[in-house]
Every structure is written in structure tokens, then in C-alpha cells.
Amino acid sequence: MKNLIYIAILSGQLCSAQNWFPHSAVPLPEKRWDVGIFQPFRFGVSEKLEYSLHPLLFFVMPNLSIKLSHKDVGSWSTASRHGFFYPTPLLNMLTHEDKFGMISPEFDPIPRLLGLYSDWLMTGSLSPSTYLTIKTGLSAGISFGDLDERSSIDLPLVYHRLGVFYNKWALRLGVDLTGQIAKKLRFLVDGDAHVLPGFDGDLSLEHKGVLIWDKSEHFRLICGYKFVWGRFPFGTQARILPYIPMIETWVPFIDLQWSGTRI
């Protein structure tokens, strides 16, 4: 049950779509929006500005990010992405002894935590339908109180995402490749590294593979997986997500996404 909760919370990080997919340096066109069941709501404010937030998470983990387009560097589009998230309400919900608990109640309440991040993105065209994005960035974790290191959640993906609050900062690196397979079928593969220098469990390597079927201009089906390998205080661990602990296996991640244009 614990792993199911954590999968539901973080599965929105699996997928992306369109040439202006979330990790691309290309913002959504002006007045264009898209949203998925597990993916963020994104809106193109102008040709150079896009904002996004996770609506399902917002009331338990307030979050917001903006993407700012910058001057091209040669044939590469460039942008910066800046955001914050406030995980304290969600973590306090998980601080119990019962089946929904992932943090011992001895650490209740979790202090106020504010996560900040900034990324630099560069996207280039390898062919008329294939795009490569290179990204690098920094994360900072601010704790407005004493945060006990024993309150960490030692699970793949979660441990290193929240590790920034124990380590105070982290380095983010990654590369994405997206392209066309058929008229209505596209792919996305990526690789990411989260580095927390000096932290006990200082590295997480992540990879995802996604197929995107564009049923129409306003609806698409997304299916994929995510592989995670990380260092932990107890050693290393690897897992393919989504993972169902009751049957000790994984199933493909499926999401539905809608998009449109505000008139």
C-alpha cells in the first residue's frame, strides 16, 4: 500500500508530449493549454512564457513552475525554467503508524519545507521530426525548522527528490529525445541524473520510455515506463515503475491527456 501511494504521487513525472513537451526549451504556443490525469496543467501565456502546476497535487503539495524562452544559440532554442514546491502538507499526511504511514509519528509534525529549482534547457532539431533537449539545473531545499534525517522516505525516486531538504542543494542533469514513428505515433526517451554532493545516497539515475498516440488534435494516449537506480544509506537499489508490490511486478504506465486553445 505504501508503494502504491508513492507511485500515484510521483507518476506524473513519467510522461510528456508534443514538440513543446514539458522538458523542451520550446514553450506552449500562446493561449494553448494541456493537462493529463497525472501530468501538470500547462498554459502558454505568450510566445515566451509558459506556466504549469500539478492540479492533483496542488492542495497537498502546492507547486508552480514557469518557463521563459530566451534568445536562440545558433540552431538551438533555449529557455530557463524556475519553480517551487511545498511538500509539508503531504508529508504530514504520511506521518502515521497505520497502513498509510510512511514516516514515523515521532517526527510529527514535519517542519515547513520549501523546494526551489532552476534549469537551463536547450533544444535542437536532429531531423524534421526528431528533437534533442539538453538540460542542467540546481535545486535548493529550505527547512523552516529542525528536520530529522531519520524522517527520510527510503524509496526510489522519492528519496533523492526529497533529499534536497537534508542536503540543502542538488545538481540536476538530463537529456531528452523525442521523434515521430508514424503519423499519429511518437516516442520520448530520456536520461536524468540527480546528484546530491556529500549526501548519504548521493546519486539517482533515471530513464523513461514513452509512446504517445495522438488520437486527435485535442486528445492523446500516453503509455510508458520509468527505470530508477539510486544509492541509499543501505546500498543501491533499482526498480522499474510503476511497480505493484502485491504481485511483485510492474505494469505499463498509462495516462490520458487533453489539450486545446483558449479563445
N, C-alpha and C positions, 0 to 999 in steps of 0.2 A: 504493500500500500504506500509506503514512504516513497519508493522509487516511482510509482505511478504519479504521485503528486508532483514530484520534481520534474518528471517528463512533461507533464501538462503545462507547468510553469515556463519551461525553457524551450519547448518545441517550436515556438515562434521564430527561433533563430535559425531554423533549418533552411528556409527557402527564400527565393527571390525570383523576380520575373521581369520581362520586358528588357529592351536595350537600356532603359533607365532603371534597372533593378537597384535595390536599396544600397548596395555597396559600390555602385558605379559612381564616377565623377559627374555623370550627367543627371541633373535634377529632372523631376517630372515636368512636363510642359505646363504652362500657366493654366490654372483652373482645373487641371487634371487631378483625379484622386483615385486611389485604390486601397482596398482593405481585404484581409483574409480572416478566416476563423482564428488562426493562431498568429498571423502576421500583423505588423503595425498598420495603422491608418496613416496614409501619406497624402499630402496635398501640395500641389505646385502653386506657390504664392505668386511667383513671377518666373521669368526665364532664368533667373539666377538664384532663386531661393525656394527651398522646399522644407516643410516641417513634417515630423512624424511622431507618433506615440502609439503605445500598445493599449488599445481600449480595454481588453480583458484584464490587463494587469493594473490599469491606472489607479483603481480605487484601493488596491492593496500594496501597490508599488508605484507611486507617481513617477512618471518618466516623460521626457521630451527631448527631441533632438532636431537640429536644423542643419541643412546642407547649403553651403554657399559656393556658387560657381565662381571660378577665377579665370584669369587670362590663360589661354592655351599655351602650352610649351611645345613648340614645333607642331607635330600632328597629334599630340596628346591633350585631351581635355583634363582640366584639373579642378579640384574642389576641396573644401575643408568641411568637416563635419564636427559639430560640437553638441554635447548633450549632458544630461544629468539623470540620475535615478535615485530614489529614496526607498530602500528596501525594508526599513524598520517595521512598518505595519505587517508586512508579510512574514518577516522573521519572528515577530512576536506571536503571530497566529500559529507558527510551527513550534513554539516553545511549550511543549506539553509532554506528559508521560504516556498518554494514550496512543492509539494506533496512528493518529495524525501528527504525532510529535516527531520532530527531527532534531530538536535542540533540548537539552536537559533544562527542566524548570528552575534549576539552581541559578541559571543565568538570566532569569526573568526579572525585570524587563530588559530587552536589548536596547542599548543606547541609540540615540538618533544617529543615523549614518547617511552620509551624502556622497554619492559617487559622481565624479566628473570625468569626462573624456573628450579628447580632441584628436581627430585623424586627418591625415593628408591623403587624398585619393588622386590617382592618375589613370585615365582610361584611354586606350588606343585601339584602333581597328587593325586586326590582322588580316581580315578579308571583308567583303561587303556584309557578311552576316556573322562574323566572329569578332568578339571583343575581349581584350585583356585588361584587367584592372589591378594595379599595384597599390597597396595601402600600408601606411605606417602611422602609429599614433601613441599617445600616452594616456594613462588613466591615473586618477588620484582618488584616494579614499579618505574621507574626513569623518572622524568619530567625535561626537559631542558628549563624550563620557568615556568611562573605562570599559574597553571591550576585551573580554577574557578570550585568549587564544583557544581555549578548550571548547568554545561555543561554535567552532567551525563545523560545517557540514561536509564530511569527507566523502563526497560523491563526485564522479567525473563531471566535468563542465561546471558544476556548482562551486566546488572548492576553489578553483582558480578565479572564477568570476568574482566571488566574494573575498578572495584572498587579498585584494587591493586594500581592504579596510584594516587588515592586520599588518600588511607590509607598507602601507601608505602610498605606494605607487606601483605601476606596472607598465611594461612595454608591449605594444600590440603590432604584429606584422602579419601581412597576408597577401594572397594573390587569388584572383577570380578569373575564370574563363567561361564565357557563355557563347553559344552559337546556335545555328539553325540546323536541324536534322531533316525535317520535311516542312511542308507548307504550314502546318499547324502544330508542329512539334519542335521544341527547343530543349537545350540542355544547359546545365550550370554545374561546374565542378570548382572546388576551391580548396585552399590550404591556409590555415591560420596558426599562429604561434602566440601564446600569452606567456610572457616572461616576467617573473617577479624576483629580481635580484636579491639574494640574501634570505629569501623566504624558505621555510622548510617544506619543500614541494614547489620548486621554483619554475616549473615548466609544464605547459599543456600544449599539445599539438592536436589540431582538429582538421578534419576533412569532411566535406559533404558532397554528395552527388544528387542531382535533381533533374527530373524530366518535367517539362511544362507543356501541357496540351491546351492550346488556345481554341476553345470551342467557338468563341465569337470575340468581337472587339471588347465586350463587357464582362466576359466570364472565362475563367481558366481553371483547370485542374492541375494540381501540383503533387508529385509523388517523389519520395527520395529517402535518403538515409544520412546519418552522420556518424563518423568514426572519431572517437576521442581517445587519446593516450596522454597520461599525465604522471608526474612524480608526486608522491604523497609522503607524509612522515613515515608511513609503514612500508614504503616501497613504490613500485609502479603498478599502474592499472590501465587496462584498455577495454573499451566497450563500443559496440555498435548500437546506436539509438535510432528509433525508440525501442526500449527494452521492456519486456513483460516478465517480471520476476516470478509470477505464479507458474508459468510454463517454461521458464528459463530460456527464453528465446527473444528474438526481435521481430517486429513486423514493419513493413514499409510505412513511412510517414505519408499521410495524405492530407492535403489542405485544399480548400476552395477559396478562390479569390474573385472579387468583383471590382470593376473599375468603371469610371465614367468621367464626364466633364460637367462642371458646374456652369449653368447658364447665367 
